[in-house]
Amino acid sequence: MVDRMHAKDILIEGYGRIREEVHAAVDGLGPDDLAARPAADANSIAWLIWHLTRVQDDHVADAFGLGQVWLTEGWEGRFDLGLPARDTGYGHSPAQVAKVRVASADLLTGYYDAVHEQTLGALRALSATDLERVVDDSWDPPVTLAVRLVSVLSDDLQHAGQAAYARGLLRSTGA
C-alpha cells in the first residue's frame, strides 16, 4: 500500500524545488555576472536570489516564531551590504538593488541552504491543524500558515525563474 502524501510532504517537495533552482541560477557565475543587470532598473541575479532568500527567511521565521537565519547565523555580516538589518529587498529602488553585490555564488547558496534547512525543520514538524493557524490577521481574510507558506513558495519560484532568465540573457549576449 502506498503511503498517503501529507500537505507537509508536498510543501517540503515544493521548497526543495526552490533550492534546485537557486543553485542552478548561480552555478559557475562570478561576482560581475551575479551583479549584472539586463537594464538599469532591472534586478540582478544576486539581488533576486538574495531577496527570495530573505523573504523566505523573514516569513518562515515569523510564522514559526524562529529567529531569522540572516541575523542568528551571522549572514548579515558576511554579506555586508550596508542595508538595514531586517531589509528583505521589498520595494527596493535601483540604487538599493545595486548594493546587493556578493563575492561569490557560494555566499548566496550558503545563505539559501541555511534558510532552507531551517524551513525544512519547521515543515517537518507541521501537523494538519498547524496549517489552519492564522499568522497574519491584518488581511481580510486573515492569512493562515498554509496560505503564507504557499505564498512564499510561489514568490520564491517566480524570483528563481527570473534569475534563470537573467542568466540566460547574460549567456546569450556573451556579457
N, C-alpha and C positions, 0 to 999 in steps of 0.2 A: 504494500500500500504506500502510495506517495504521500509524504507529509504535506499538509496544507501550508502554503506560504502566508505568513502573517504580514500585516501592514508594516511592521518594523523591518522585516526582511526586504520588502520592496523599497523602503527608504534607504536601507543600507546598500542595496544594489544601485539605486539612483545616485547616491553620494559617491559610490565607487566610480561611477562613470565620470563624475566631475574630475576626480583625481586623475583618471586616464587622460582626459582632455587637457588638463593643466600641464601635465608632463609633456604631452605631445606638442603643445603650443610653444613651449620654450626650449625644448631639447636642441642642443647644439648652437643656440644663439648666444652671441656675446653681448656685452653691455650696450654697444651702439645699436645693434639690431633690436634689442629689447626696448630701447628708448626711442627708436624711430617712430614717426607718426605719419600716416598717409596724407594728412593735411594739417595745417597749422592749428586747427581747432579740434582735431581728432585725438582719440586716446591711443596711447602706445600699448604694446603688448605688456610691458612691465606694469603699467598702470592698471590695465584690465585684470591681470592676474592678481596683483596686489589688492585691488578693490574687491574682487569677488571673494578673496580670502578674508579680507577684513569684514565684509558683510556676513559671511558665514560665521566667523569668529564672534563678532558682536551679537548677532541674532541668536545663535545657538547658546552662547554663554548666558545671555539674558533669559532665554526661555527655560533653561535648566538650572539657573541660579549658580552658575560657574564663573570663574574668573576668565577674562579674555587671555588667550594664549599670547597675544601680542604684548600684553603687559606682564603677565605672570612668568613667562619664559624668556623675557628679555629681547623679543624680536624688534620692538620699537627701537631700542638702542642699536641693534645690528643693522637695521635699515638706515637709521639716522637721516630721516627725510626732512626734518625741520617743519613738520606739521604737528598740529595739536595731538596729544597722546591718544585720544579716543576717535580721531578722524577716521572715517571709513571711505572717504572719497565721494560721498554723496553730494552732488551739486558742485563739484569742483570746476573751477574756471580753467581755461587752457594753461594759465601760468601755474596753477596748482598741479595740474596733470604733469607738467614739465618737471616738477620737483621729484616725481617718483622715478628716480634713476637707481639702478642696482648694479652691484659689482659683478654679479653672475646670475645665471639661471638657477644655480643651486640654492641661492638665497631665497628666491621665490618658491621653489619646490620644497625647500626645507621648511619654510613657514607654512606653506599649504599642507604638507604632510603632518605637521604638528597639530594644526587645526583639524585636519581630517581624523586623526586619532582621537582627539577629544570628542568630535562629533560622533564617531563610531561608538565610543564608550557610552555616550548618552543615549544613542539609538538602541544599543543592545539591552539597556536597562528598561526600555519602554514596556508598558502594558497597554492594552487596547484602551482602557479608560483614561490613561495619561493623555492620549491624543485628543480627548474631548476637553481637556483643561483649557480655560481661557488664559491667554498670555498677554493680551493687549485689549483692554476694554475701551480704548479711545476711538475705536472704529464702530460703525453700525452696519452689519452685525459685528459683535466682538470677535477678535481673532483667536481661534483655538490653536493649540500646539500643532495639530495636524496641518492646518492651513499655513501656519508660519513655516513649518519645515518644507512643505511643498513650494511655497513662495521662494524660499532661499534656494532650493534645488533648481527651480525654473530660472531664477535670476542668474545663478552661477553658471548654468549650462549656456544661457544666452551670451554671457560675457566670455566664456571659454570659446564659444563659437566665433565671437568677434575677434578674439585673439588669434584663432586659427586662420580666419580670413585675412587679418592684417599680416600674419606670417606669409600667407600665400601671395599677397600683394608685394611684400618685401622680396620674396624669392623671384617673382615674375619680372620685377623691374631690375633685378640684379644689384639692388642697393646694398 
